């Protein structure tokens, strides 16, 4: 019995130590700023958007470089409305997206899969008619060359069928009438969260961001 209690105590201490180390690492590395590339031509406007937990990258639906609606089709949303001007992309754990509309719905199995990288991932795409700047939405102007890099980064995050098309997920777990889910590449984990993905998108396109972060707040702190 004593041996079992010692093992249990050590396990608890190890878990608490890991959590404290994770929090400390996240705090320190998220404070380190990766600066914006100098002499950027202001050619394409993009945004970052948060719901208080999760960061999306928002881009124009269409410009002379890409028409996102060719792959992320309007018809895959409930509204099926082609008059929207912006598209928000977020990457994350598929179980979280589809099975956890509210934190009260979170199941231990979903959380464990997400934390350990055992679950599948998805892209959540939402159409917007206009963007309203505020604490939850920040704007930046990037060059066409930087946007090209961002396009490459986001496109690589989608799973594709044999014809090269993005793969929509058939579900009734939509958050609104203008969103849809798609199969994604990569594994979600404590070290690579939805916000890490968004931060890396900014990094890929030469924008100000964190050295590393699993959370949304440090990203937005760079744009206050």
N, CA and C of each residue as an Amber inpcrd file, in Angstrom:
protein
   672
   0.8280000  -1.2030000   0.0000000   0.0000000   0.0000000   0.0000000
   0.8710000   1.2650000   0.0000000   1.9080000   1.2780000   0.8530000
   2.7890000   2.4360000   0.9100000   3.4870000   2.6760000  -0.4260000
   3.8920000   1.5500000  -1.0710000   4.5620000   1.6750000  -2.3590000
   3.6240000   2.2800000  -3.3980000   2.3680000   1.8530000  -3.3770000
   1.3720000   2.3750000  -4.3190000   1.1260000   3.8660000  -4.0820000
   1.0920000   4.2630000  -2.8040000   0.8810000   5.6700000  -2.4750000
   2.0590000   6.5230000  -2.9260000   3.2720000   5.9800000  -2.7920000
   4.4560000   6.7060000  -3.2390000   4.4320000   6.9210000  -4.7460000
   4.0390000   5.8640000  -5.4620000   3.9550000   5.9640000  -6.9230000
   2.9120000   6.9990000  -7.3260000   1.7620000   6.9680000  -6.6220000
   0.6940000   7.9260000  -6.9020000   1.1530000   9.3540000  -6.6260000
   1.8390000   9.5400000  -5.5080000   2.3250000  10.8610000  -5.1390000
   3.3450000  11.3750000  -6.1470000   4.2560000  10.5050000  -6.5620000
   5.2560000  10.8930000  -7.5500000   4.5940000  11.2580000  -8.8810000
   3.5670000  10.5030000  -9.2310000   2.8480000  10.7670000 -10.4770000
   2.1650000  12.1300000 -10.4290000   1.5520000  12.4350000  -9.2880000
   0.8810000  13.7230000  -9.1170000   1.8960000  14.8630000  -9.1750000
   3.0190000  14.6870000  -8.4830000   4.0570000  15.7140000  -8.4750000
   4.6430000  15.9230000  -9.8700000   4.8310000  14.8210000 -10.5890000
   5.3490000  14.9230000 -11.9640000   4.3650000  15.6840000 -12.8420000
   3.0740000  15.3700000 -12.7110000   2.0480000  16.0410000 -13.5080000
   2.0020000  17.5340000 -13.2020000   2.0280000  17.8730000 -11.9050000
   2.0050000  19.2800000 -11.5090000   3.2580000  20.0120000 -11.9890000
   4.3930000  19.3210000 -11.9140000   5.6420000  19.9110000 -12.3780000
   5.6060000  20.1740000 -13.8760000   5.0430000  19.2260000 -14.6140000
   4.9290000  19.3920000 -16.0630000   4.0420000  20.5850000 -16.4050000
   2.9180000  20.7030000 -15.7160000   1.9970000  21.8160000 -15.9670000
   2.6740000  23.1520000 -15.6820000   3.3830000  23.2320000 -14.5650000
   4.0750000  24.4710000 -14.2090000   5.1570000  24.8170000 -15.2240000
   5.8920000  23.7970000 -15.6740000   6.9370000  24.0160000 -16.6800000
   6.3160000  24.4790000 -17.9910000   5.1980000  23.8870000 -18.3720000
   4.4980000  24.2490000 -19.6110000   4.0370000  25.7020000 -19.5590000
   3.4290000  26.0820000 -18.4400000   2.9390000  27.4520000 -18.2800000
   4.1020000  28.4460000 -18.3200000   5.1850000  28.1130000 -17.6330000
   6.3470000  29.0000000 -17.5980000   6.9760000  29.1460000 -18.9810000
   7.1030000  28.0230000 -19.7000000   7.6730000  28.0560000 -21.0460000
   6.8060000  28.8720000 -21.9890000   5.4900000  28.6540000 -21.9020000
   4.5630000  29.4040000 -22.7500000   4.6460000  30.8990000 -22.4590000
   4.7520000  31.2470000 -21.1940000   4.8250000  32.6580000 -20.8110000
   6.0880000  33.3100000 -21.3560000   7.2220000  32.6390000 -21.1910000
   8.5060000  33.2180000 -21.6060000   8.6130000  33.3130000 -23.1300000
   8.2950000  32.2170000 -23.8340000   8.4790000  32.2030000 -25.2830000
   7.4600000  33.0860000 -26.0050000   6.2750000  33.2330000 -25.4150000
   5.2710000  34.0940000 -26.0530000   5.6110000  35.5720000 -25.9040000
   6.4710000  35.8920000 -24.9290000   6.9070000  37.2800000 -24.7440000
   7.9570000  37.6950000 -25.7670000   8.6210000  36.7090000 -26.3540000
   9.6400000  36.9980000 -27.3580000   8.9510000  37.3370000 -28.6730000
   9.2120000  38.5310000 -29.1920000   8.5500000  39.0000000 -30.4030000
   9.3900000  38.7180000 -31.6420000   8.7640000  38.1000000 -32.6390000
   9.3650000  37.9820000 -33.9680000   8.8870000  39.2040000 -34.7460000
   9.8030000  40.0730000 -35.1260000   9.4290000  41.3350000 -35.7540000
   8.9200000  41.1560000 -37.1780000   8.1210000  42.0950000 -37.5900000
   7.6140000  42.1530000 -38.9590000   8.7640000  42.3840000 -39.9320000
   8.6770000  41.7720000 -41.0950000   9.6910000  41.9980000 -42.1150000
   9.7010000  43.4750000 -42.5190000  10.8680000  44.0620000 -42.6770000
  10.9480000  45.4980000 -43.0110000  10.5400000  45.7750000 -44.4540000
  10.1830000  47.0320000 -44.7020000   9.8970000  47.5180000 -46.0610000
   8.8090000  46.7070000 -46.7600000   7.7460000  46.3850000 -46.0070000
   6.6370000  45.6240000 -46.5670000   5.7320000  46.5200000 -47.4160000
   5.4460000  46.0970000 -48.6190000   4.5190000  46.8450000 -49.4670000
   3.0800000  46.5770000 -48.9950000   2.2940000  47.6200000 -48.7440000
   0.9190000  47.4290000 -48.2630000  -0.0300000  47.1090000 -49.4160000
  -0.0880000  45.8290000 -49.8120000  -0.8440000  45.4430000 -51.0040000
  -2.0790000  44.5920000 -50.7170000  -2.0550000  43.8170000 -49.6230000
  -3.1840000  42.9430000 -49.2960000  -3.5150000  43.1120000 -47.8140000
  -4.7740000  43.3260000 -47.5070000  -5.1910000  43.4600000 -46.1090000
  -5.6480000  42.1060000 -45.5660000  -5.0740000  41.7050000 -44.4350000
  -5.5130000  40.5050000 -43.7400000  -5.8240000  40.8750000 -42.2910000
  -6.3980000  39.9380000 -41.5620000  -6.7890000  40.1850000 -40.1800000
  -6.4700000  38.9690000 -39.3250000  -6.3760000  39.2060000 -38.0220000
  -6.4400000  38.1230000 -37.0470000  -7.6930000  38.3530000 -36.2120000
  -8.3730000  37.2650000 -35.8820000  -9.6530000  37.3310000 -35.1910000
  -9.6830000  36.2870000 -34.0900000 -10.1610000  36.6670000 -32.9070000
 -10.2470000  35.7090000 -31.8030000 -11.6550000  35.6880000 -31.2170000
 -12.0490000  34.5120000 -30.7480000 -13.3140000  34.3830000 -30.0110000
 -13.0670000  34.3760000 -28.5040000 -11.8340000  34.7280000 -28.1230000
 -11.4520000  34.7310000 -26.7220000 -10.5850000  33.5510000 -26.3390000
 -10.5250000  32.5660000 -27.2350000  -9.7210000  31.3610000 -26.9930000
  -8.9090000  30.9910000 -28.2310000  -9.5290000  31.1310000 -29.3740000
  -9.0030000  30.5840000 -30.6230000  -8.7730000  31.6950000 -31.6430000
  -7.6340000  31.6470000 -32.3390000  -7.2810000  32.6550000 -33.3410000
  -7.5290000  32.1510000 -34.7540000  -8.2000000  32.9870000 -35.5540000
  -8.3870000  32.7350000 -36.9820000  -7.5470000  33.7230000 -37.7790000
  -7.1390000  33.2890000 -38.9660000  -6.5300000  34.1660000 -39.9540000
  -7.6150000  34.5200000 -40.9580000  -7.8190000  35.8200000 -41.1890000
  -8.8860000  36.2680000 -42.0860000  -8.2690000  36.8980000 -43.3300000
  -8.7750000  36.4830000 -44.4950000  -8.2340000  36.9340000 -45.7720000
  -9.3630000  37.3280000 -46.7150000  -9.0630000  38.0890000 -47.7550000
 -10.1040000  38.3610000 -48.7480000 -10.5200000  37.0690000 -49.4410000
 -11.8120000  36.9290000 -49.6950000 -12.2760000  35.7300000 -50.3870000
 -11.5740000  35.5800000 -51.7290000 -11.3980000  36.7070000 -52.4040000
 -10.8230000  36.6250000 -53.7460000  -9.9830000  37.8600000 -54.0500000
  -8.8280000  37.6370000 -54.6380000  -8.0560000  38.7200000 -55.2620000
  -7.3620000  38.1320000 -56.4820000  -6.4160000  38.8460000 -57.0470000
  -5.7990000  38.3470000 -58.2740000  -4.8270000  37.1960000 -58.0260000
  -4.6190000  36.8260000 -56.7480000  -3.7150000  35.7200000 -56.4350000
  -4.4540000  34.4140000 -56.1800000  -5.6320000  34.5010000 -55.5660000
  -6.3830000  33.2830000 -55.2540000  -7.8540000  33.6180000 -55.0320000
  -8.7000000  32.6760000 -55.3960000 -10.1230000  32.7220000 -55.0850000
 -10.4070000  31.5390000 -54.1690000 -10.4630000  31.8020000 -52.8650000
 -10.6460000  30.7230000 -51.8940000 -11.9610000  29.9750000 -52.0950000
 -12.9660000  30.6650000 -52.6350000 -14.2810000  30.0380000 -52.7870000
 -14.2930000  28.9350000 -53.8390000 -13.2290000  28.8340000 -54.6300000
 -13.1420000  27.7290000 -55.5810000 -12.9450000  26.3950000 -54.8670000
 -12.2850000  26.4470000 -53.7040000 -12.0440000  25.2280000 -52.9290000
 -12.8970000  25.1900000 -51.6590000 -12.9830000  26.3110000 -50.9750000
 -13.8340000  26.4140000 -49.7830000 -15.1620000  26.9860000 -50.2710000
 -15.9710000  26.1370000 -50.8370000 -17.1170000  26.5840000 -51.6120000
 -18.2640000  27.1020000 -50.7440000 -18.9110000  28.1500000 -51.2400000
 -20.0470000  28.7340000 -50.5260000 -21.1430000  27.6990000 -50.2860000
 -21.3200000  26.7860000 -51.2150000 -22.3970000  25.8100000 -51.1150000
 -22.2200000  24.8470000 -49.9380000 -21.0240000  24.8050000 -49.3630000
 -20.7970000  23.9310000 -48.2110000 -21.2560000  24.5610000 -46.8980000
 -21.6770000  25.8210000 -46.9480000 -22.2520000  26.4760000 -45.7740000
 -23.7760000  26.4050000 -45.8590000 -24.4400000  26.5660000 -44.7380000
 -25.8980000  26.5300000 -44.7200000 -26.4930000  27.6920000 -45.4980000
 -25.8420000  28.8480000 -45.4450000 -26.3580000  30.0200000 -46.1430000
 -26.1740000  29.9050000 -47.6560000 -25.0940000  29.2810000 -48.0760000
 -24.7750000  29.1360000 -49.4990000 -24.8640000  30.4850000 -50.2180000
 -24.3410000  31.5040000 -49.5750000 -24.4270000  32.8860000 -50.0580000
 -23.0670000  33.3130000 -50.5890000 -23.0080000  33.6870000 -51.8480000
 -21.7240000  34.0060000 -52.4790000 -21.3640000  35.4840000 -52.4180000
 -22.0590000  36.2540000 -51.5800000 -21.8060000  37.7010000 -51.5220000
 -20.8490000  38.1010000 -50.4030000 -20.2670000  37.1470000 -49.7120000
 -19.3630000  37.4630000 -48.6040000 -17.9810000  37.8390000 -49.1240000
 -17.3200000  38.7190000 -48.3900000 -16.0590000  39.3060000 -48.8520000
 -14.8010000  38.7610000 -48.1870000 -14.9500000  38.1830000 -46.9940000
 -13.7870000  37.7050000 -46.2450000 -13.9910000  36.2710000 -45.7930000
 -12.8850000  35.5680000 -45.6570000 -12.9410000  34.1960000 -45.1620000
 -11.9410000  34.0330000 -44.0270000 -12.4210000  33.5040000 -42.9040000
 -11.5740000  33.2450000 -41.7380000 -11.2210000  31.7630000 -41.7070000
  -9.9600000  31.4860000 -41.4980000  -9.4850000  30.0950000 -41.4260000
  -8.8880000  29.8320000 -40.0480000  -9.2990000  28.7350000 -39.4630000
  -8.7200000  28.3020000 -38.2050000  -8.4500000  26.8120000 -38.2680000
  -7.3870000  26.3830000 -37.6430000  -6.9930000  24.9670000 -37.6290000
  -7.0810000  24.4820000 -36.1980000  -7.5160000  23.2350000 -36.0000000
  -7.5620000  22.7340000 -34.6380000  -7.9520000  21.2800000 -34.5610000
  -8.1180000  20.8030000 -33.3360000  -8.4990000  19.4110000 -33.1110000
  -9.9150000  19.1690000 -33.6050000 -10.1010000  18.1190000 -34.3650000
 -11.4110000  17.8200000 -34.9560000 -12.4560000  17.5280000 -33.8830000
 -12.0510000  16.8230000 -32.8290000 -12.9790000  16.5110000 -31.7440000
 -13.4620000  17.7520000 -31.0270000 -12.5480000  18.6790000 -30.7700000
 -12.9240000  19.9440000 -30.1440000 -13.9230000  20.7000000 -31.0180000
 -13.6070000  20.7850000 -32.3030000 -14.4550000  21.5340000 -33.2250000
 -15.8600000  20.9520000 -33.3240000 -15.9500000  19.6330000 -33.4920000
 -17.2290000  19.0190000 -33.8280000 -18.0120000  18.4990000 -32.6230000
 -17.3170000  18.2160000 -31.5320000 -17.9900000  17.5840000 -30.4000000
 -18.0610000  18.4730000 -29.1610000 -17.4890000  19.6720000 -29.2370000
 -17.4380000  20.5310000 -28.0500000 -17.8860000  21.9530000 -28.3910000
 -19.1650000  22.1380000 -28.7030000 -19.6480000  23.4870000 -28.9910000
 -19.5230000  24.4290000 -27.7970000 -19.6140000  23.8770000 -26.5840000
 -19.4180000  24.6370000 -25.3450000 -18.4690000  23.8630000 -24.4510000
 -17.7660000  24.5890000 -23.5590000 -16.8250000  23.9280000 -22.6600000
 -17.5200000  22.8820000 -21.7900000 -18.8200000  23.0880000 -21.5150000
 -19.5680000  22.1260000 -20.6950000 -19.7450000  20.7910000 -21.4070000
 -19.5370000  20.7870000 -22.7350000 -19.6790000  19.5580000 -23.5250000
 -18.3650000  18.7780000 -23.6360000 -17.2970000  19.3260000 -23.0780000
 -15.9890000  18.6880000 -23.2060000 -15.9560000  17.3540000 -22.4830000
 -15.5400000  16.3190000 -23.2220000 -15.3850000  14.9880000 -22.6460000
 -13.9030000  14.6930000 -22.4390000 -13.6120000  13.8760000 -21.4410000
 -12.2230000  13.5560000 -21.1030000 -11.4980000  12.9100000 -22.2760000
 -12.1910000  12.0750000 -23.0290000 -11.5680000  11.3800000 -24.1560000
 -11.1490000  12.3660000 -25.2430000 -11.9800000  13.3910000 -25.4820000
 -11.6540000  14.4070000 -26.4820000 -10.4490000  15.2200000 -26.0290000
 -10.4400000  15.6150000 -24.7600000  -9.3370000  16.4050000 -24.2160000
  -8.0260000  15.6220000 -24.2610000  -8.0920000  14.3330000 -23.9290000
  -6.8840000  13.5050000 -23.9220000  -6.3180000  13.3520000 -25.3240000
  -7.1740000  13.1050000 -26.2910000  -6.7140000  12.9750000 -27.6740000
  -6.0710000  14.2690000 -28.1550000  -6.7070000  15.3810000 -27.8230000
  -6.1830000  16.6750000 -28.2550000  -4.8310000  16.9670000 -27.6240000
  -4.7080000  16.6990000 -26.3350000  -3.4780000  17.0110000 -25.6060000
  -2.3030000  16.1610000 -26.0520000  -2.5960000  14.9380000 -26.4850000
  -1.5250000  13.9950000 -26.8210000  -1.2620000  13.8820000 -28.3130000
  -2.0570000  14.5880000 -29.1180000  -1.8510000  14.5230000 -30.5580000
  -2.3860000  13.2740000 -31.2100000  -3.2810000  12.5590000 -30.5410000
  -3.8270000  11.3110000 -31.0690000  -5.0630000  11.5280000 -31.9400000
  -5.6650000  12.7120000 -31.8300000  -6.8810000  12.9750000 -32.5910000
  -6.5930000  13.5210000 -33.9820000  -7.6270000  13.5510000 -34.7970000
  -7.5250000  14.1350000 -36.1300000  -7.7290000  15.6470000 -36.0350000
  -7.4060000  16.3440000 -37.1130000  -7.5490000  17.8030000 -37.1120000
  -8.4840000  18.2550000 -38.2250000  -8.9260000  19.4990000 -38.1000000
  -9.8520000  20.0640000 -39.0780000  -9.5440000  21.5430000 -39.2840000
  -9.9350000  22.0420000 -40.4400000  -9.9310000  23.4680000 -40.7210000
 -11.3570000  23.9700000 -40.5840000 -11.5340000  25.0400000 -39.8170000
 -12.8400000  25.6880000 -39.6900000 -12.8020000  26.9510000 -40.5280000
 -13.6590000  27.0230000 -41.5380000 -13.6970000  28.1680000 -42.4420000
 -15.0180000  28.9110000 -42.2720000 -14.9360000  30.2180000 -42.0580000
 -16.1280000  31.0420000 -41.8530000 -16.0920000  32.2420000 -42.7650000
 -17.1970000  32.4950000 -43.4490000 -17.3130000  33.6620000 -44.3180000
 -17.8720000  34.8530000 -43.5510000 -17.3260000  36.0340000 -43.8440000
 -17.8030000  37.2900000 -43.2510000 -18.0490000  38.3170000 -44.3470000
 -19.0720000  39.1420000 -44.1440000 -19.3590000  40.1980000 -45.1070000
 -18.4070000  41.3760000 -44.9080000 -18.1410000  41.7070000 -43.6290000
 -17.1910000  42.7680000 -43.3150000 -16.5160000  42.4630000 -41.9870000
 -15.3700000  43.0990000 -41.7510000 -14.6330000  42.9060000 -40.5150000
 -14.7190000  44.1780000 -39.6800000 -14.9280000  44.0170000 -38.3930000
 -15.0120000  45.1490000 -37.4820000 -13.8170000  45.1150000 -36.5390000
 -12.9620000  46.1050000 -36.6610000 -11.7590000  46.1520000 -35.8520000
 -12.0930000  46.4080000 -34.3890000 -11.3230000  45.7980000 -33.5000000
 -11.5190000  45.9540000 -32.0700000 -10.4910000  45.1200000 -31.3380000
 -10.7220000  44.8910000 -30.0540000  -9.7890000  44.0810000 -29.2740000
  -9.6930000  42.6560000 -29.8060000 -10.7750000  42.1820000 -30.4460000
 -10.8170000  40.8120000 -30.9500000 -10.4720000  40.6970000 -32.4250000
 -10.2280000  41.8140000 -33.0780000  -9.9480000  41.7880000 -34.5170000
  -8.9230000  42.8590000 -34.8670000  -7.7780000  42.4370000 -35.3850000
  -6.7060000  43.3530000 -35.7570000  -6.3920000  43.2120000 -37.2450000
  -6.0220000  44.3370000 -37.8510000  -5.7580000  44.3760000 -39.2790000
  -4.2770000  44.6250000 -39.5520000  -3.7980000  44.1220000 -40.6740000
  -2.4300000  44.4020000 -41.1140000  -2.3790000  44.3730000 -42.6330000
  -1.4840000  45.1420000 -43.1910000  -1.2720000  45.1680000 -44.6340000
   0.0160000  44.4170000 -44.9560000  -0.0880000  43.4960000 -45.9000000
   1.0700000  42.7000000 -46.2870000   1.2780000  42.8210000 -47.7940000
   2.4470000  42.4030000 -48.2400000   2.7400000  42.4620000 -49.6710000
   2.1410000  41.2380000 -50.3710000   2.0670000  41.2950000 -51.6900000
   1.5700000  40.1600000 -52.4610000   2.4830000  38.9480000 -52.3020000
   3.7700000  39.2100000 -52.2080000   4.7210000  38.0990000 -52.0280000
   4.5020000  37.4280000 -50.6740000   4.2660000  38.2180000 -49.6410000
   3.9880000  37.6550000 -48.3210000   2.6580000  36.9060000 -48.3160000
   1.6790000  37.4560000 -49.0290000   0.3880000  36.7780000 -49.1100000
   0.5230000  35.4420000 -49.8410000   1.3970000  35.4020000 -50.8260000
   1.6570000  34.1540000 -51.5320000   2.1750000  33.0840000 -50.5680000
   3.0470000  33.4960000 -49.6580000   3.5610000  32.5590000 -48.6500000
   2.4570000  32.1150000 -47.6990000   1.5820000  33.0560000 -47.3420000
   0.4620000  32.7170000 -46.4650000  -0.4790000  31.7330000 -47.1580000
  -0.7490000  31.9520000 -48.4250000  -1.5870000  31.0370000 -49.2010000
  -0.9890000  29.6340000 -49.1870000   0.3080000  29.5510000 -49.4130000
   0.9880000  28.2530000 -49.4170000   0.8610000  27.5660000 -48.0620000
   1.0390000  28.3370000 -46.9840000   0.9580000  27.7880000 -45.6350000
  -0.4450000  27.2520000 -45.3450000  -1.4570000  28.0630000 -45.6210000
  -2.8330000  27.6590000 -45.3260000  -3.2560000  26.4850000 -46.2010000
  -2.9430000  26.5440000 -47.4740000  -3.3200000  25.4740000 -48.3990000
  -2.7120000  24.1380000 -47.9880000  -1.4800000  24.1680000 -47.5090000
  -0.8070000  22.9360000 -47.0800000  -1.4560000  22.3170000 -45.8500000
  -2.2610000  23.0900000 -45.1340000  -2.9140000  22.5880000 -43.9330000
  -4.1640000  21.7640000 -44.2420000  -4.6660000  21.8700000 -45.4680000
  -5.8460000  21.1150000 -45.8800000  -5.4590000  19.7320000 -46.4110000
  -6.2270000  18.7220000 -46.0220000  -6.1310000  17.4470000 -46.7150000
  -6.7860000  17.5990000 -48.0780000  -6.3000000  16.8360000 -49.0700000
  -6.8440000  16.9310000 -50.4240000  -7.1630000  15.5430000 -50.9570000
  -8.1810000  15.4810000 -51.8100000  -8.5210000  14.2010000 -52.4240000
  -7.6070000  13.9460000 -53.6120000  -7.8690000  12.8790000 -54.3490000
  -6.9840000  12.4840000 -55.4470000  -6.9500000  13.5110000 -56.5710000
  -7.9620000  14.3920000 -56.5950000  -8.0090000  15.4360000 -57.6210000
  -7.4440000  16.7620000 -57.1280000  -6.9570000  16.7630000 -55.8920000
  -6.3730000  17.9740000 -55.3310000  -7.3710000  18.9150000 -54.6910000
  -8.6030000  18.4490000 -54.4720000  -9.6450000  19.2830000 -53.8670000
  -9.6630000  19.1500000 -52.3500000  -9.9730000  20.2430000 -51.6630000
 -10.1480000  20.1930000 -50.2180000 -11.3280000  19.2720000 -49.8930000
 -11.2700000  18.6210000 -48.7400000 -12.2700000  17.6100000 -48.3860000
 -13.2030000  18.1560000 -47.3120000 -14.4490000  18.4930000 -47.6630000
 -15.3900000  19.0000000 -46.6620000 -15.8310000  17.9020000 -45.7020000
 -16.0960000  18.2920000 -44.4670000 -16.5970000  17.3570000 -43.4570000
 -18.1100000  17.5320000 -43.3550000 -18.8440000  16.4830000 -43.5870000
 -20.3000000  16.5370000 -43.4890000 -20.7030000  16.4480000 -42.0200000
 -21.2820000  17.5200000 -41.5110000 -21.6370000  17.5820000 -40.0910000
 -22.7350000  18.6080000 -39.8770000 -23.4590000  18.4420000 -38.7930000
 -24.4650000  19.4280000 -38.3800000 -23.9450000  20.2940000 -37.2380000
 -22.6330000  20.1800000 -36.9650000 -22.0380000  20.8910000 -35.8290000
 -21.5460000  22.2740000 -36.2030000 -22.1480000  22.8610000 -37.2210000
 -21.7390000  24.2070000 -37.6410000 -22.0290000  25.2200000 -36.5440000
 -21.2100000  26.2820000 -36.5040000 -21.3750000  27.3330000 -35.5000000
 -22.3230000  28.4310000 -35.9640000 -22.4880000  28.5480000 -37.2880000
 -23.3510000  29.5910000 -37.8470000 -23.8350000  29.1190000 -39.2160000
 -24.4480000  30.0320000 -39.9560000 -24.9250000  29.6910000 -41.2930000
 -23.8610000  29.9280000 -42.3670000 -22.7200000  30.4650000 -41.9680000
 -21.7050000  30.8200000 -42.9670000 -20.3820000  30.0750000 -42.7650000
 -20.3870000  28.9730000 -42.0410000 -19.1370000  28.2510000 -41.7980000
 -19.2300000  26.8060000 -42.2510000 -18.0650000  26.1930000 -42.4050000
 -17.9640000  24.7890000 -42.7850000 -16.6330000  24.2460000 -42.2800000
 -16.5510000  22.9150000 -42.1890000 -15.3400000  22.2530000 -41.7170000
 -14.7240000  21.4270000 -42.8360000 -13.3870000  21.3160000 -42.7900000
 -12.6490000  20.5540000 -43.7900000 -11.5890000  19.6980000 -43.1050000
 -11.3100000  18.5490000 -43.6990000 -10.2550000  17.6810000 -43.1700000
  -8.9170000  18.3990000 -43.2730000  -8.0920000  18.2250000 -42.2270000
  -6.8180000  18.9470000 -42.1900000  -5.6380000  18.0050000 -41.9850000
  -4.4770000  18.5160000 -42.2730000  -3.2240000  17.8160000 -42.0070000
  -2.6860000  18.2330000 -40.6460000  -1.8100000  17.4030000 -40.0870000
  -1.1390000  17.7450000 -38.8440000  -1.8440000  17.2180000 -37.6130000
  -1.1490000  17.2730000 -36.4990000  -1.6640000  16.7960000 -35.2210000
  -1.7060000  17.9320000 -34.2150000  -2.8240000  18.0310000 -33.5250000
  -2.9960000  19.0060000 -32.4590000  -2.3750000  18.4460000 -31.1820000
  -1.7100000  19.2770000 -30.4120000  -1.1360000  18.8430000 -29.1370000
  -0.9040000  20.0590000 -28.2600000  -0.3990000  19.8450000 -27.0830000
  -0.1130000  20.9520000 -26.1740000   0.9520000  21.8920000 -26.7370000
   1.7940000  21.3680000 -27.6010000   2.8620000  22.1980000 -28.1700000
   2.5080000  22.7470000 -29.5530000   1.4120000  22.2600000 -30.1200000
   0.9700000  22.7620000 -31.4230000  -0.5470000  22.8940000 -31.4100000
  -1.0080000  24.0280000 -30.9060000  -2.4350000  24.2820000 -30.7470000
  -2.9730000  25.0870000 -31.9270000  -4.2580000  25.3880000 -31.8540000
  -4.8790000  26.2250000 -32.8830000  -4.1970000  27.5890000 -32.9680000
  -3.7980000  28.1110000 -31.8210000  -3.1380000  29.4210000 -31.8030000
  -1.6930000  29.3390000 -32.2880000  -1.0450000  28.2120000 -32.0480000
   0.2940000  27.9940000 -32.5960000   0.2330000  28.0170000 -34.1140000
  -0.8020000  27.3760000 -34.6510000  -0.9940000  27.3430000 -36.1100000
  -1.1640000  28.7590000 -36.6530000  -2.0010000  29.5610000 -36.0140000
  -2.2340000  30.9370000 -36.4630000  -0.9730000  31.7790000 -36.3180000
  -0.2580000  31.5990000 -35.2190000   1.0010000  32.3310000 -35.0150000
   2.0110000  31.9670000 -36.0990000   2.0600000  30.6950000 -36.4630000
   2.9720000  30.2570000 -37.5210000   2.5600000  30.8050000 -38.8900000
   1.2500000  31.0350000 -39.0650000   0.7780000  31.6440000 -40.3120000
   1.3140000  33.0660000 -40.4300000   1.2850000  33.8010000 -39.3300000
   1.8440000  35.1530000 -39.3230000   3.3500000  35.1060000 -39.5600000
   3.9950000  34.1410000 -38.9490000   5.4450000  33.9980000 -39.1120000
   5.7860000  33.6820000 -40.5710000   4.9940000  32.8070000 -41.1940000
   5.2480000  32.4160000 -42.5860000   5.0910000  33.5880000 -43.5420000
   4.2210000  34.5320000 -43.1720000   3.9760000  35.6810000 -44.0450000
   4.7310000  36.9310000 -43.5990000   5.7030000  36.7520000 -42.7220000
   6.5870000  37.8510000 -42.3500000   5.9710000  38.9120000 -41.4740000
   4.9950000  38.5280000 -40.6510000   4.3270000  39.4960000 -39.7890000
   4.7530000  39.3490000 -38.3340000   4.5000000  40.3870000 -37.5650000
   4.8610000  40.3780000 -36.1490000   4.0890000  39.2750000 -35.4270000
   4.7890000  38.5050000 -34.6090000   4.1590000  37.3860000 -33.9190000
   5.0220000  36.9450000 -32.7470000   4.5950000  35.9000000 -32.0820000
   5.3550000  35.3440000 -30.9610000   6.3940000  34.3480000 -31.4700000
   7.4530000  34.1670000 -30.7030000   8.4080000  33.1110000 -31.0180000
   7.6960000  31.7680000 -30.9960000   6.8650000  31.5730000 -29.9700000
   5.9720000  30.4090000 -29.8800000   4.8950000  30.7170000 -28.8590000
   3.6940000  30.2780000 -29.1330000   2.6210000  30.4330000 -28.1520000
   1.5260000  29.4020000 -28.3950000   0.9420000  28.8660000 -27.3350000
  -0.2210000  28.0020000 -27.4780000  -1.5250000  28.7650000 -27.2730000
  -1.4450000  30.0630000 -26.9870000  -2.6190000  30.8520000 -26.6130000
  -2.8220000  32.0270000 -27.5620000  -4.0410000  32.5910000 -27.5440000
  -4.3610000  33.7020000 -28.4310000  -3.9220000  35.0610000 -27.8870000
  -4.0090000  35.2640000 -26.5830000  -3.7350000  36.5710000 -25.9870000
  -2.3430000  37.1060000 -26.3250000  -1.2830000  36.3020000 -26.2460000
   0.0380000  36.8330000 -26.5990000   0.1400000  37.3110000 -28.0440000
  -0.5780000  36.6460000 -28.9560000  -0.5570000  37.0910000 -30.3500000
  -1.1410000  38.4840000 -30.4760000  -2.3060000  38.6800000 -29.8470000
  -2.9910000  39.9590000 -29.9570000  -2.2760000  41.0680000 -29.1820000
  -1.4850000  40.6840000 -28.1830000  -0.7290000  41.6960000 -27.4420000
   0.3100000  42.3690000 -28.3170000   0.7160000  41.7120000 -29.3890000
   1.7050000  42.2960000 -30.3190000   1.0780000  43.3920000 -31.1760000
  -0.2530000  43.4650000 -31.1830000  -0.9450000  44.4070000 -32.0660000
  -1.7580000  45.4460000 -31.2810000  -1.4380000  45.6340000 -30.0080000
  -2.1130000  46.6690000 -29.2110000  -1.5880000  48.0550000 -29.5700000
